Structure formats: structure tokens, C-alpha cells
Amino acid sequence: MTLRVDLGPTQQLPEGEVMRATAEDTGYTGDIAVVHTEDGEFYAIDDECSHQAVSLSDGWVEEDTLECPMHASAFCLKTGVPETPPAMTPVKTHLVTVEEGHLILHPGTPHPDAES
């Protein structure tokens, strides 16, 4: 069964900001960072940096990347691939849709551009 979580109205997540969807709230195996980019797109990736166990939702949004707050690895929001070291391992992406003005997170369903 596919998970589907209503995160609330899109206005709750301003452009350029990140929110954490906890495993407890989503039923997924880990926390997820949900991102609203400055160009108005929504993305979601696993919230834990693959280099060290640091919350990516505490990081910074730069175009279509999320930068880890500890060592500045930048992860592509579409693919989960780190674009800068020290991280070398991708993180999982998750599909986010907008339905009737609400953010819908599909934990475990990868973004269509994610590498398999």
C-alpha cells in the first residue's frame, strides 16, 4: 500500500524554506525534509545526510539543492545525488504533489527524476 500524507496547506511552507515530516507523522521509516524552492517547486528527500547523521531540514535551499548544515554537501532535490563533497552517497527522494492547495507527501515513492 502506498503511503499518502497530507502535510497541510501549501502556504505553511514559504518559498526557500524546509520543513521536517517526522517518521511518527508519516509512517515512513525515517524523517523526510520537504522543500519549497524559490521557483515555487516542492521536493522531498530523506532528512539525514548520507555523510553524517545530520538533519538536512536544518540546512539551506539553493535553487534545486539542499545543503547540509554541517559540512555543506549539497543534495539535488530531484535525484538525491550529492553535488558537492564530502557526501558521496545519494539520499532517497520522495514524491510531493499539490492537491486542492494542500501538500501531499508520498513517502517511499521516488521523485520521477530520481536515479534508480
N, C-alpha and C positions, 0 to 999 in steps of 0.2 A: 504494500500500500504506500502510495506517495504521500509524504508529509506536505502540509499546506498550512502556513501560519499567517494570520492577519496581524500585521505589526501596527496597524492604525493608519490614520490619515497621513498622506504624503507631507503635509505641512509640518508634521512633527520632526521631520529631518530636513533642516535647511541645506541649501546647496553648499558644497565644500565641507560638509560635516560627516561624522561617522557615529553610528550607534551600535551597541553590543546587544545581540539577541542571545540570551543565555540558553544553555542546553536544557535547563529546567523549564524554560518557557516554550522551547520549540520541540522538545522530544528528540532532538538530534544528539549525536554522541559528544559534541563539543560546542563551545560558543562560536558564534558567527559574527563577523564585522559587516555591517550593512552600510554602504557608502552612497551618498548623493553627490555626484560630481558637479563642478561649476557649470558644466554644459547641460545639466538637467537630467543626466542618466543615473540610474540606480544599479548598483552591483553588490554582490556579497561574496566574501571569501572566509575561509577558516580564520578564526580570530587569533590563532597562535602562530607566531613567526617560526619558520622551519629551521632557523639558525639557533635560536634560543627560545625558551618558553616565555615569550613576552607578548602581551596583548597588542595586536595590531590596531585595535579600535582606539588605542591611546595615541596613534600615530597621526600623520599628516596626509591629506589628499593633495596630490599634484597631478592635474589633468586626469589620466586614466590609470594612475598608480596610487598605492597606499604605502607610505614609508614607515618602516618600523621605528619606534621611538628610541630604541637602544643603540643600534649600530647602523641605522639609515639604509638598510636593504629596502629597495622599492619593488613591490609586487604588482604586476599587471593585473588589473581588476577583471579583465576579460578572460585571461588564461590561467592566472595564478602563478605564472612563472616569475621568478625574481629577475629584475632587470639590472640590479647592482648588487655587488657582494657586500657582506660576507655570506649571505644566504645563497645556497646553490640548489636547494630542493624546492619545487613548486608547492604551493598550498592548494587545497581544493576550492573550487568556485561553486557558487550556488545560484540558481535562477531566482531573480526577483521580477515580479510583474506588478503593474498598477491596474487595479480593477475598481471601478467606481470611486476613484480618488483615494483608495487605500493601497498601502504597500503589502504585497503578498509574497512571502518568502517560501521557497520550495526547497527546504534543506535536503541535501543529497542529490538533487537534480542539478547537474553542472550547467554553467552558462554555455550557450550554443557555440561560443568561440573557444572554449576550453580544450586543451590538448587531452587526448585520451590516454 
